[in-house]
Structures are given as structure tokens and as C-alpha cells.
Amino acid sequence: MIRMFVRHQVTDFTTWKKAYDDFDDERTGMGVARGAVFQSATDSNDITVWHDFETLDAAQSFVESDRLREVMASAGVAGEPQIWFTNPL
């Protein structure tokens, strides 16, 4: 299993969260097995998300998908997200 972390700024948390929730079925279809959302304690528009995938290839394909970029843009993601992949122990 691979756990992917993403941290990014959004222009408005409520707008972003609705788009994130609306994307749930598609996200699952794109290989996301589980995930969670975290909001900074000091900046409500600073978001960290983790998602689990079966393989690194699946995680990278998700990140590189045009559909994900489209959803992120419409959700108000500001700037480039920080993305990293890990192997849970």
C-alpha cells in the first residue's frame, strides 16, 4: 500500500470541501482506497489530505490525471500542491 499526502492552500475552505466531497465516487474509481482531510489549526485554508492506493503507479496516475487537475482548479486550489508518497509501516 502507498499513502499519498497532499498539502495545499485553497481560496475558500467551504467551496473546496464541497468539491472534494462531490468528487468522492470518482476518486474511488481512480484508485483511492481510503483518505482523510485535515485543516490547519491556524489557517482554515491550509489543507492536508492523505489517500491510500494499492500501488505507487496508481497513486502517480491519480496525481497526473487531467480530471484531478480540473476538479482542483474548480475547487479553488491556489498554487502548486506539495505531494509526497510514503510506505506505511
Contacts in CASP RR format, 6 or more apart in sequence:
PFRMAT RR
TARGET T0000
AUTHOR 0000-0000-0000
METHOD contacts of the structure
MODEL  1
MIRMFVRHQVTDFTTWKKAYDDFDDERTGMGVARGAVFQSATDSNDITVW
HDFETLDAAQSFVESDRLREVMASAGVAGEPQIWFTNPL
1 33 0 8 1.000
1 52 0 8 1.000
1 53 0 8 1.000
1 54 0 8 1.000
1 87 0 8 1.000
1 88 0 8 1.000
2 52 0 8 1.000
2 53 0 8 1.000
2 54 0 8 1.000
2 55 0 8 1.000
2 56 0 8 1.000
2 58 0 8 1.000
2 59 0 8 1.000
2 85 0 8 1.000
2 86 0 8 1.000
2 87 0 8 1.000
3 50 0 8 1.000
3 51 0 8 1.000
3 52 0 8 1.000
3 53 0 8 1.000
3 85 0 8 1.000
3 86 0 8 1.000
3 87 0 8 1.000
3 88 0 8 1.000
4 50 0 8 1.000
4 51 0 8 1.000
4 52 0 8 1.000
4 53 0 8 1.000
4 59 0 8 1.000
4 62 0 8 1.000
4 63 0 8 1.000
4 83 0 8 1.000
4 84 0 8 1.000
4 85 0 8 1.000
4 86 0 8 1.000
5 48 0 8 1.000
5 49 0 8 1.000
5 50 0 8 1.000
5 82 0 8 1.000
5 83 0 8 1.000
5 84 0 8 1.000
5 85 0 8 1.000
5 86 0 8 1.000
6 48 0 8 1.000
6 49 0 8 1.000
6 50 0 8 1.000
6 51 0 8 1.000
6 81 0 8 1.000
6 82 0 8 1.000
6 83 0 8 1.000
7 46 0 8 1.000
7 47 0 8 1.000
7 48 0 8 1.000
7 49 0 8 1.000
7 81 0 8 1.000
7 82 0 8 1.000
8 47 0 8 1.000
8 72 0 8 1.000
8 77 0 8 1.000
8 78 0 8 1.000
8 79 0 8 1.000
8 80 0 8 1.000
8 81 0 8 1.000
8 82 0 8 1.000
9 45 0 8 1.000
9 46 0 8 1.000
9 47 0 8 1.000
9 77 0 8 1.000
9 78 0 8 1.000
9 79 0 8 1.000
10 16 0 8 1.000
10 45 0 8 1.000
10 47 0 8 1.000
10 75 0 8 1.000
10 76 0 8 1.000
10 77 0 8 1.000
10 78 0 8 1.000
11 45 0 8 1.000
11 76 0 8 1.000
11 78 0 8 1.000
12 45 0 8 1.000
12 76 0 8 1.000
13 39 0 8 1.000
13 44 0 8 1.000
13 45 0 8 1.000
13 47 0 8 1.000
15 75 0 8 1.000
15 76 0 8 1.000
16 45 0 8 1.000
16 47 0 8 1.000
16 75 0 8 1.000
16 76 0 8 1.000
16 77 0 8 1.000
17 37 0 8 1.000
18 75 0 8 1.000
19 71 0 8 1.000
19 74 0 8 1.000
19 75 0 8 1.000
19 76 0 8 1.000
20 37 0 8 1.000
20 49 0 8 1.000
20 75 0 8 1.000
23 71 0 8 1.000
26 67 0 8 1.000
26 71 0 8 1.000
27 51 0 8 1.000
27 62 0 8 1.000
30 61 0 8 1.000
30 62 0 8 1.000
30 65 0 8 1.000
30 67 0 8 1.000
30 68 0 8 1.000
31 53 0 8 1.000
31 54 0 8 1.000
31 58 0 8 1.000
31 62 0 8 1.000
32 51 0 8 1.000
32 52 0 8 1.000
32 53 0 8 1.000
32 62 0 8 1.000
33 51 0 8 1.000
33 52 0 8 1.000
33 53 0 8 1.000
33 54 0 8 1.000
34 51 0 8 1.000
34 52 0 8 1.000
35 49 0 8 1.000
35 50 0 8 1.000
35 51 0 8 1.000
35 52 0 8 1.000
36 49 0 8 1.000
36 50 0 8 1.000
37 47 0 8 1.000
37 48 0 8 1.000
37 49 0 8 1.000
38 47 0 8 1.000
38 48 0 8 1.000
38 49 0 8 1.000
39 46 0 8 1.000
39 47 0 8 1.000
40 46 0 8 1.000
40 47 0 8 1.000
40 48 0 8 1.000
45 78 0 8 1.000
51 59 0 8 1.000
51 62 0 8 1.000
52 88 0 8 1.000
53 59 0 8 1.000
53 62 0 8 1.000
56 85 0 8 1.000
59 85 0 8 1.000
60 85 0 8 1.000
62 68 0 8 1.000
63 83 0 8 1.000
72 81 0 8 1.000
END
